[in-house]
Amino acid sequence: MVRCLFFEPIFKETRINLKYLNMKKQYLFFIFLLIASINNKSFAQFPQAEIKNSLIQARLFLPDATKGYYRGARFDWAGVISSLEYYGHQYFGQWFEKYSPTLHDAIMGPVDAFYPVGFDDAKAGEQFLKIGVGMLVKQQDPKYFIATPYEIANSGQWKVKKKSNRVIFTHKLEANGYGYLYTKTVELVKGKPALTLSCSLKNTGTRPIETNVYNHNFFVMDQVTTGPDYVVTFPFPVTGELTSGKDLGRLVGNQLIYEKPFVKGNTVFSPGLLGFGPDAKDYDIRIENQKTGAAVRITGDQPLLKMVFWSAFKTVCPEPYIAINVNPGESKKWNINYEFYINDVKK
């Protein structure tokens, strides 16, 4: 085979020896690498950072109101993880087909979304607060909708501090009596296959902040199509209704299982799984890919307010909600922990 210097660094990174691949597979592999190279080059234009410990390496996009990868009005701009690799397995990545920096769900990783503050009191043309985004302009529609491209009138001030195994994001905003200092630290735990999101919100304004926040957990494990290869496990007997995808998934005991592989356009959705109790021990979710062995355990230190669930063609997304109520001068802290491991693969 002809030696190709362009791809040699990628061969080393992927640890693949081409002499074991036949010519057809080599051709397909070159196409794969070319696409990956193009994607990496397209990502290079956005502010980003890489962190690692002895077991994990990850890439994060950084918030920027003019150049950032994500500039939408739905999700918190801090902690967008485009890649996380552990033991040769990939846990995040692009799951959507269309991209725009302002598209509400063109985002990757375990990202948070806060419910808007002051939306109901604002009139059309007035502003309301979205923590981690800024002050947004209300449109004519009287109901808040996650996919509406609300204008961002004030995106606040972002500061980013990077260290070898963590990135600390700080967002400061003051407007219309609202004020806060929001800090999120994305940290790879030293010596462990673990990631921690440590968050705090200090109310520096004169108005109370009453909201909730959920983490969407856009897991994309080894690019495996959603289906019977995945199992999602909860620490409680889970009940509730699947309002879409009833033929694709079902609740059995303390698990959500999939009946058949998804095709593009398929989704499974529940507006609220039930069965959890009033303390934080039920914030404990496992996602296992039984085809490749990639698996993760998600735990939080706050009681669950609600448990929404959504999955699509390439992503599996438990969405745990917690309550956030902070009076002026007060602060709230919370943590989410991700423990990555390798599950026994079915023979």
Summary of the structure (lengths in Angstrom):
residues: 347
radius of gyration: 20.9
end to end distance: 34.1
largest distance: 69.2
contacts: 1076
relative contact order: 0.13
helix: 11%
strand: 42%
